[in-house]
Amino acid sequence: MDGSDRRLETLVGGGAFFECPRWHDGRLWVSDYWRYQVLAIAPDGTTEIVAEVPGSPSGLGWLPDGTLLVVSMLDRKLLRVQDGATVVHADLSAHSGPQSNDMVMDAAGRAYVSTIDFAAFAKMAATNLVRVDPDGSVSVAADGLLFPNGSVITPDGSVITPDGSTLIVAESWGQRLTAFDLEPDGSLANRREWARFAPPDADPRGQAAPWSCVPDGITLDAEGAVWVADAANKRAIRVREGGELLQEIEAGDLDVIACALGGEDGHTLFLCTTPNFRLPPEEAARLGSARILTCRVDVPHPGHP
């Protein structure tokens, strides 16, 4: 297993809680939950505030015409960013859990938004993955998910999935990655376990801490493997379908919340980290101790988030 000795460098610090990184148009775009901002960060660390989101920004994505979409977590809306201002693209509340979360978009401009329930940790209540079509219509794409978090879509017709696209979502409380076939009409089919981190045949919800892995944000590489931010164990791991652990990168005393592949050649792994993801929002904003770390990896991104 390779990767534990790869050198981590700091791209930027001073954040409250960085989440949902995406490499797009030569920069890293990221949400800072508790500063209520969406940022775009150049390779030299130069940072631009591209949107203010009072409801706490989360998942990011782009419509085919280049318009940025942002999940507004606390008020369960999907926003469009236009000329620096935000307008409502879709209201998710009818189909969402108490909070909206991360997001991935397909090539047609459909958004798949994970929804969660922070307050139901003990019960580990199931929530939905919500689909938003380009016209703003909202429906349930999949239900019964245990804290659906980061998602990726494999490129259609690639060496990874020659017969079509696959959507993979991290179920944090389920300690697994779950896959669906992404049908041409945007519906999801053939639900299956892509990788499992809990003990075999165990109900992950009943497992006592420490957990094997709590998958948070994820990112796909060109070989079809997935980098997973393991929020419970201060690391990022690279796994292939079936759950084989290929690489592990430890972040010392920092919690690893999300990850993305990017950079000019696609070989940079970005990690959103914080010393304590349980800090109250006001304290996290006051301390500004969140950081985005980078390291070089062998396999690049596949050309799609």
PyMOL commands that set and color helices and strands:
alter all, ss='L'
color gray80, all
select helices_A, chain A and resi 33-35+118-120+204-206+281-287
alter helices_A, ss='H'
color red, helices_A
select strands_A, chain A and resi 9-15+18-24+27-32+37-41+47-52+57-62+68-72+77-82+85-91+99-105+111-116+127-132+138-145+148-153+165-171+176-182+188-196+215-220+226-230+235-239+245-250+255-262+268-274+290-296
alter strands_A, ss='S'
color yellow, strands_A
deselect
rebuild
show_as cartoon
